[in-house]
Amino acid sequence: MLAECVRRFLARGLPVFATRDWHPVDHCSFRAQGGPWPPHCVAGTAGAEFARDLGLPPAVDIVSKATERDREAYSAFAGTDLAQRLRRAGCTRLFVGGLATEYCVLSTVRDAIGEGLAVVVLLDAVRAVNVQADDGVRALAHISELGARMAAFEELPE
């Protein structure tokens, strides 16, 4: 569903920003360094590549996050220049999809609202890790309380 959203936005001439974890091999979030997660999205490895089915064209602006060894970054805004890129592109509204609802999506939505952006979460383009049952459901409720709007793919304009 996220791939179709990307295609639809690009077809309308809208900017698309794709964010990714781009961790050093010894990132602080990894269990070996005392973090909660197994190694994932290690920069330059196949595990850090965007899903092939996403089919991101060259027109998509890539933002790498969590690139510093000792700094966690769930939000796409943390330690990146995403806010500046969005302003330069004239963005006032941000549509958010991706992984994981209760971590990166929630943190990105919170920071986007803090930047003064209107936020729409693409409900059928997010997924939760659900370390605890219903973490994703609780995160969506919190996202709504923050003031973000929720939308299903079929609600988006053609």
Residue pairs with C-beta under 8 A, 6 or more apart in sequence:
1 97
1 122
1 124
1 125
1 153
2 54
2 97
2 98
2 122
2 125
3 53
3 54
3 55
4 153
5 95
5 97
5 122
5 125
5 153
5 156
6 16
6 18
6 54
6 55
6 56
6 60
7 55
8 156
8 158
9 15
9 16
9 95
10 16
10 57
10 59
10 60
12 157
15 61
15 89
15 91
16 56
16 59
16 60
16 61
17 60
17 61
17 62
17 63
17 76
17 82
17 85
17 86
18 50
18 54
18 56
18 60
18 61
18 62
18 63
19 62
19 63
19 64
19 65
19 76
19 80
19 82
19 98
19 104
19 108
20 41
20 48
20 50
20 62
20 63
20 64
20 65
21 40
21 41
21 48
21 64
21 65
21 66
21 104
22 41
22 43
22 48
22 64
22 65
22 66
22 67
23 29
23 30
23 39
23 40
23 41
23 42
23 43
23 48
23 66
23 67
24 42
24 43
24 67
24 68
24 69
25 39
25 42
25 43
26 32
26 33
26 69
27 33
27 35
27 39
27 42
27 66
27 69
28 34
28 35
28 69
28 70
28 71
28 72
29 35
29 36
29 37
29 66
29 72
30 37
30 38
30 39
30 40
31 37
31 38
31 39
32 39
35 72
40 47
41 47
41 48
41 66
42 48
43 64
43 67
50 56
56 62
61 85
63 76
63 80
63 81
63 82
63 85
64 80
65 73
65 75
65 76
65 78
65 79
65 80
66 72
66 73
66 74
66 78
66 79
67 73
67 79
68 79
71 78
71 79
72 78
73 79
73 80
74 103
74 104
74 106
74 107
74 108
75 104
75 107
75 108
75 110
75 111
76 82
76 104
76 108
76 111
77 83
77 108
77 111
77 112
77 115
78 107
78 111
83 115
86 94
86 115
86 117
91 117
92 117
92 118
93 117
93 118
93 119
93 120
94 112
94 117
94 118
94 119
94 120
95 119
95 120
95 121
95 122
95 151
96 105
96 108
96 109
96 112
96 119
96 120
96 121
96 122
96 126
96 148
97 105
97 121
97 122
97 125
97 126
98 104
98 105
98 125
98 126
99 105
99 126
99 127
99 129
100 127
100 128
100 129
100 136
101 126
101 127
101 128
101 129
101 135
101 136
101 139
101 140
102 128
102 129
102 130
102 131
102 135
102 136
102 138
102 139
103 129
105 121
105 126
105 139
105 143
106 139
106 142
106 143
109 119
109 121
109 143
109 146
109 148
110 146
112 119
113 119
113 146
113 147
113 148
118 149
119 146
119 147
119 148
119 149
120 148
120 149
120 150
120 151
121 140
121 143
121 148
121 149
121 150
121 151
122 151
122 152
122 153
122 156
123 140
123 150
123 151
123 152
124 152
124 153
125 153
126 136
127 136
128 135
128 136
128 137
128 139
129 135
129 136
130 136
140 150
143 150
144 150
